[in-house]
Amino acid sequence: MLPLPTLTQFPPIANSVASPADPQGVYVQRARVSLRQALNRYAAYFRAAKTRPVEAATQAHMKADMDQLAIALNKLEHHILRVAVFGLVSRGKSAVLNALLGKKILPTGPLNGVTQAPHAIVWAPTPKDLAFLASSPHPLDNLQIELIDTPGLDEIDGQGRADMAQAIARQADLILFVVSGDITRTEYEALCDLRQAQKPMLLVFNKVDLYPDQSRQEIYQSLQQFAAKSAARSGRPDPLQRLLSANEIVLVAAEPAPLQVRVEQPDGRMTYEWESPPMQIAALKQKILSILSKEGRSLMALNALVQVQEAESRLASNLVELHNTEAEALIWKFVRYKAIAVALNPIAVLDLVGGAISDLAMIRALSELYGLPITRHEASKLWKTVILSSGSLILTEIGSGLVLGIGKSAAAATSGVDSSSSLAVYAGAAIAQASLAGVGAYSVGRAVQVYLEQGCSWGPQGANIAIQDILKKLDTSTITYRIRQEITDQLGFPPI
C-alpha cells in the first residue's frame, strides 16, 4: 500500500505577497506554490491507488520522489541555500570549509580520505564578512547558508561515490570544486560530470601558497586545453568552454603550510620556530556571498522547480502505468460513444457539438481515473490545448466532420424525395464522419494521457511554465544566465 504523505507536516506559506520589485521573491513564491500543488496532487493520486497492488520497487521510488518534493519545500520555507564542496582527495576541501567558517570544525589531515561521508554545517557569516554587501540591493536577509563537505571523488567504490555526488549536486544551489596544483584529467572529467547537475560552479584553487606563480588566467587556459581536446575527440563543443570563465576561478590558501622562521632571542641566540602564515580566504567568501546575494533566491527557486518537474514526471509515469489497462478501455468506450452519437445526429453543427461534449466527458473521466479532480472549465481548457497541440489530425476531423455533417443533413432533409438514394448518401456520410470522430476521440484521449504522464506541469502554476518564465527574466550578468541554455536543453524546452 502506498503511504500517504501528510501535508500538515509542511510549514504554511507566509501570507505576505512578494513585491514585483523583488523578482527573486516572486520566483521563490511561485516555486512554493508549484511544490504544494504537486504534493497535494500526488497525495490524491496515492489515495486513488490504495485499492491497487503496487510493486515494492515502484512504491519505494514513488515514496522517494514524494520525500524529495517535501524536502525541497522545506528548504524553500526555511530559506536554506546549499553550497556543496567537491574535489579529489587531499585537495583541502574540509580545510576550505573550516576557513569559511572561521574555526576548525571539520577534520583535516595529511592522509587520504579523512572525510568518509557527506557532512553539512550551517555557515553564519559575520558582520565583517558581510560589510561589503552593506550597499547591495540584494541582501542576504533571512537566508541560511548550509555548507556540505563530501568525500573525495576518486576514492574506492567509485560508482557509489559518483551516484552520491550527483545526488548532492542536485540538492545544491552552488557548487565549489577544489583543486590544487596542476589540474589532472581525472579532475577535469569530474568537473564535467558535475556540470550535468546544471548548477553554478566556482573552481577553488587551494594551496596557492605552495604555487605562488599560478594565476587565474593560467588555470583557465589549462581548463580550455582540456576542453579543446575533449571537443576534438567528441566532435562537439565542450560545455565547460563557455560555462566556466576565469571570473569563476578563486585562489585561496585555506590552511597554509607552516614556515620555519628564525627568531633572535634576548640573549642574542638564534632559534628556529614554525609559524603558520595567515589564511587567504577573503576572496572566496566575498565571491560566494556576492553570488548568493545577487541570485541566491533565484537559484533556490530554479532548483526546487527542476526537482518538481523531474519528480512529477516520474510519479505521473508510474501512476499512468498503474491505470493503463483501465484508461485504454475508458478511451475506447468514449470512442464508441462519440462515433455513434455523431453518426446518428442528423444536424450538421450539433453533431460536432455533441462530439466536443463527449471529448470533455472523456477528459473528466480520465482525470478522475488518475485521481486528479478537474472542473468542467479546466476540462474545457485542456481540450482546447489538446486541439491546438495535436496537429492536423483533430483539426481535420473538425473540418471534414463539418463538411460531412452538412452532406448528412442535406441527405436527411431530402429523404422524402428519394428515400433510397438519400438514405444511402446519409449512411455513407454518417459512417465516414463516425470514423473520423472515433479517430479524433482516440487522439484526444491519448493526448490527455501524455499530459497526465508529464505531471500536468504545463498549467499556470506548473513547474515547466515557472522555470521558463524565470529563465527568460534572468539578469544577464548572473552565472545562472550562462547556464540557462543548458537547463533548457536538459528539460527539453524550446530554445530561449
Residue pairs with C-beta under 8 A, 6 or more apart in sequence:
1 50
1 54
2 46
2 49
2 50
2 54
2 59
2 62
2 63
3 46
3 63
4 43
4 46
4 47
5 39
5 42
5 43
5 46
5 66
5 70
7 36
7 39
7 40
7 43
9 70
10 36
10 39
10 70
10 73
10 74
10 77
11 74
11 77
11 78
13 29
13 32
13 33
13 36
13 77
17 29
18 25
18 26
18 28
18 29
19 25
19 26
20 26
23 298
23 473
24 138
24 295
24 296
24 297
24 298
24 301
25 297
27 297
27 298
27 301
27 302
27 466
27 470
28 76
28 297
28 300
28 301
30 301
30 305
30 461
30 466
30 469
30 470
31 76
31 300
31 301
31 302
31 304
31 305
31 308
31 466
32 73
32 76
32 77
32 304
33 461
34 304
34 305
34 308
34 461
34 462
34 463
34 466
35 69
35 72
35 73
35 76
35 304
35 308
36 73
37 461
37 462
38 69
38 308
38 311
38 312
38 455
38 463
39 66
39 69
39 70
39 73
41 372
41 456
42 66
42 69
42 312
42 315
42 319
44 371
44 372
44 373
45 315
45 319
45 370
45 371
45 372
46 62
46 66
46 371
47 371
48 369
48 370
48 371
49 319
49 322
49 371
52 322
54 62
54 322
58 318
58 322
61 314
61 318
62 314
62 315
62 318
62 319
65 311
65 314
65 315
66 311
66 315
68 307
68 311
69 307
69 308
69 311
71 171
72 303
72 304
72 307
72 308
73 304
75 82
75 300
75 304
76 300
76 301
76 304
78 144
79 142
79 143
79 144
79 297
79 300
80 143
80 144
80 146
80 300
81 143
81 144
81 145
81 146
81 173
81 174
81 292
81 296
81 299
81 300
82 120
82 146
82 148
82 171
82 172
82 173
82 174
83 123
83 145
83 146
83 147
83 148
83 172
83 173
83 174
83 175
83 176
83 288
83 292
84 148
84 150
84 168
84 169
84 171
84 172
84 174
84 175
84 176
85 93
85 96
85 97
85 147
85 148
85 149
85 150
85 175
85 176
85 177
85 178
86 93
86 150
86 153
86 165
86 169
86 175
86 176
86 177
86 178
86 190
86 194
87 93
87 152
87 153
87 177
87 178
87 179
87 187
87 190
88 152
88 153
88 154
88 179
88 184
88 186
88 187
88 190
89 112
89 113
89 152
89 154
89 155
90 110
90 112
90 152
91 152
91 178
91 179
91 180
91 206
92 108
92 178
92 180
92 206
92 207
92 254
92 255
93 115
93 149
93 150
93 152
93 178
94 106
94 107
94 108
94 114
94 115
94 149
95 108
95 206
95 254
95 255
96 176
96 178
96 204
96 206
96 252
96 254
96 281
96 284
97 105
97 106
97 121
97 147
97 149
98 104
98 105
98 106
98 108
98 254
98 255
99 252
99 254
99 255
99 279
99 281
99 284
100 123
100 147
100 281
100 284
100 285
100 288
101 121
101 123
101 147
102 126
105 121
106 115
106 119
106 121
106 149
107 114
107 115
108 114
108 255
112 152
112 155
113 151
113 152
113 155
115 149
115 150
115 151
115 152
116 151
117 151
118 148
118 149
118 150
118 151
118 164
118 168
119 148
119 149
120 146
120 147
120 148
120 149
121 146
121 147
121 149
122 144
122 145
122 146
122 147
123 145
123 146
123 147
124 145
125 140
125 145
125 285
125 289
129 285
129 289
130 140
130 289
132 286
132 289
132 290
133 139
133 140
133 289
133 290
133 293
136 293
136 294
138 293
138 294
138 295
138 296
139 293
140 289
140 292
140 293
140 296
143 292
143 296
143 297
145 292
148 168
148 172
150 164
150 165
150 168
151 161
151 164
152 161
153 161
153 162
153 165
153 190
154 161
154 186
154 190
155 161
162 193
165 190
165 193
165 194
166 193
166 196
166 197
169 175
169 194
169 196
169 197
169 199
170 197
170 307
171 303
172 197
172 199
172 303
173 199
173 200
173 292
173 296
173 299
173 300
173 303
174 199
174 200
174 201
174 202
174 288
174 291
174 292
174 299
175 194
175 197
175 199
175 200
175 201
175 202
176 201
176 202
176 204
176 288
177 187
177 190
177 191
177 194
177 201
177 202
177 203
177 204
178 204
178 206
179 187
179 203
179 204
179 205
179 206
179 219
180 205
180 206
180 207
180 210
180 211
181 207
181 210
181 211
182 222
183 219
183 222
183 223
183 226
185 226
188 223
188 226
188 230
188 240
191 201
191 203
191 223
191 240
191 244
192 230
192 238
192 239
192 240
194 201
195 201
195 239
195 240
195 243
195 486
198 306
198 483
198 486
198 487
198 490
199 299
199 303
199 483
200 248
200 291
200 295
200 299
200 479
200 480
200 483
201 243
201 244
201 248
202 248
202 249
202 250
202 284
202 287
202 288
202 291
203 219
203 223
203 244
203 248
203 249
203 250
204 250
204 252
204 284
205 211
205 214
205 216
205 219
205 249
205 250
205 251
205 252
206 252
206 253
206 254
207 253
207 254
207 257
208 214
208 251
208 252
208 253
208 280
209 253
209 256
209 257
209 277
209 280
210 257
214 251
216 246
216 249
216 250
216 251
217 246
219 246
219 249
220 244
220 245
220 246
220 249
223 240
223 244
224 241
226 240
227 238
227 240
227 241
228 238
228 241
230 238
231 237
231 238
231 241
239 486
242 482
243 482
243 483
243 486
245 482
248 479
250 283
250 284
250 287
251 280
251 283
252 279
252 280
252 281
252 283
252 284
253 277
253 279
253 280
253 281
254 279
254 280
254 281
255 279
256 276
256 277
256 278
256 279
256 280
258 274
258 275
258 276
258 277
259 274
259 275
259 276
259 277
260 272
260 273
260 274
260 275
261 272
261 273
261 274
261 275
262 270
262 271
262 272
263 270
263 271
263 272
263 273
264 270
265 271
291 479
292 299
294 475
294 478
295 474
295 475
295 478
295 479
295 480
298 470
298 474
298 478
298 480
299 480
301 466
301 470
302 467
302 470
302 471
302 480
302 487
305 463
305 466
305 467
305 470
306 463
306 467
306 487
306 491
308 457
308 463
309 455
309 457
309 463
309 464
309 467
309 491
312 454
312 455
312 456
312 457
312 463
313 453
313 454
313 455
313 457
315 455
316 452
316 453
316 454
316 455
316 456
317 453
319 370
319 371
320 327
320 370
320 449
320 452
320 453
323 369
323 370
326 369
327 366
327 369
327 370
327 445
327 449
330 362
330 365
330 366
330 369
330 445
331 362
331 366
331 441
331 442
331 445
331 446
331 449
332 442
334 358
334 359
334 361
334 362
334 365
334 441
334 445
335 438
335 441
335 442
335 445
336 438
337 358
338 354
338 355
338 358
338 359
338 437
338 438
338 440
338 441
339 434
339 435
339 437
339 438
339 441
340 434
341 351
341 354
341 355
341 358
342 351
342 352
342 354
342 355
342 401
342 430
342 433
342 434
342 437
343 430
343 431
343 433
343 434
343 437
344 430
345 351
345 354
346 408
346 409
346 412
346 426
347 405
347 409
348 402
348 405
348 406
348 408
348 409
349 402
349 405
351 401
351 405
351 408
351 433
352 398
352 401
352 402
352 405
355 401
355 437
355 440
355 441
356 383
358 441
359 383
359 440
359 441
359 444
360 376
360 379
360 380
360 383
362 441
362 444
362 445
362 448
363 374
363 379
363 382
363 383
363 444
363 448
364 374
364 376
364 379
366 445
366 448
366 449
366 452
367 373
367 374
367 379
367 448
367 452
368 374
370 452
372 452
372 456
374 382
382 448
382 451
383 444
385 451
385 458
386 394
386 444
386 447
386 448
386 451
387 394
387 395
387 398
387 444
389 447
390 443
390 444
390 447
393 439
393 440
393 443
394 440
394 443
394 444
396 436
397 436
397 437
397 439
397 440
398 440
400 432
400 433
400 436
401 433
401 436
401 437
401 440
404 429
404 432
404 433
404 436
405 429
405 433
407 425
407 429
408 425
408 426
408 429
408 430
408 433
410 425
411 422
411 423
411 425
411 426
411 429
412 422
412 426
414 422
415 422
415 423
415 426
451 458
455 462
455 463
456 462
457 463
457 464
457 465
458 464
458 465
459 465
464 491
464 493
467 487
467 491
467 493
468 493
468 496
471 484
471 487
471 488
471 493
471 496
472 496
474 480
474 481
474 484
475 481
484 496
485 495
485 496
488 494
488 495
488 496
